[in-house]
């Protein structure tokens, strides 16, 4: 069980790894998990936008490179 302390806007699995996924939350953060490294905690969490400026509601991985793109409602 993952508690990200905010409502989840979107989740995406990495197309190049069966153990990596990322989630965006309405508090403006991206959380990247690698189940091979740690099954319970994100390996990276990054504040992308302020809570007041927008809600992140989409995330997508590049199909060939370890790059993600996120979007909000603004």
C-alpha positions as CSV (number, residue, x, y, z in Angstrom):
1,X,0.0,0.0,0.0
2,X,1.3,3.4,-1.0
3,X,0.2,6.5,0.9
4,X,1.1,9.6,-1.1
5,X,-0.7,12.0,1.3
6,X,-2.7,13.5,-1.6
7,X,-5.2,12.5,-4.3
8,X,-3.6,10.7,-7.2
9,X,-4.1,12.3,-10.6
10,X,-2.6,9.6,-12.8
11,X,-0.2,6.5,-12.7
12,X,1.9,5.1,-15.5
13,X,4.2,2.1,-15.8
14,X,7.6,2.5,-17.5
15,X,7.5,0.7,-20.9
16,X,11.2,-0.3,-20.5
17,X,11.0,-1.8,-17.0
18,X,8.4,-4.0,-15.4
19,X,9.3,-2.7,-11.9
20,X,9.2,1.1,-12.4
21,X,6.1,3.2,-12.2
22,X,5.3,6.9,-11.5
23,X,2.4,8.7,-10.0
24,X,1.4,12.4,-10.0
25,X,-0.6,13.9,-7.2
26,X,-2.9,16.9,-6.9
27,X,-0.5,18.6,-4.5
28,X,1.9,19.0,-7.5
29,X,4.4,16.2,-7.0
30,X,5.7,13.4,-9.1
31,X,6.6,10.1,-7.3
32,X,8.7,7.5,-9.0
33,X,8.8,4.0,-7.6
34,X,11.1,1.0,-8.5
35,X,9.7,-2.1,-6.9
36,X,13.1,-3.8,-7.4
37,X,14.8,-1.2,-5.2
38,X,12.1,-0.5,-2.5
39,X,8.6,-1.9,-2.4
40,X,7.2,0.7,0.0
41,X,8.8,4.1,-0.7
42,X,9.4,6.2,-3.7
43,X,12.9,6.4,-5.0
44,X,12.3,10.0,-6.1
45,X,9.6,12.6,-5.2
46,X,9.7,16.0,-6.9
47,X,7.6,19.0,-6.4
48,X,6.6,20.2,-10.0
49,X,4.0,22.9,-9.4
50,X,2.7,24.7,-6.4
51,X,-0.5,23.4,-4.8
52,X,-2.1,26.7,-5.7
53,X,-1.2,26.9,-9.4
54,X,-2.4,23.6,-10.7
55,X,-3.2,19.9,-10.2
56,X,-1.1,17.4,-11.9
57,X,-3.5,15.0,-13.7
58,X,-1.4,13.2,-16.4
59,X,1.9,11.4,-16.6
60,X,3.5,9.5,-19.4
61,X,6.9,7.8,-20.0
62,X,8.9,8.2,-23.2
63,X,8.8,4.7,-24.8
64,X,12.6,4.6,-25.4
65,X,14.3,6.8,-22.8
66,X,13.9,7.2,-19.0
67,X,12.0,10.5,-19.4
68,X,8.6,11.4,-18.1
69,X,6.2,14.2,-19.1
70,X,3.5,15.5,-16.8
71,X,0.6,17.8,-17.3
72,X,-1.8,19.8,-15.1
73,X,-5.2,21.5,-15.5
74,X,-3.9,24.9,-16.4
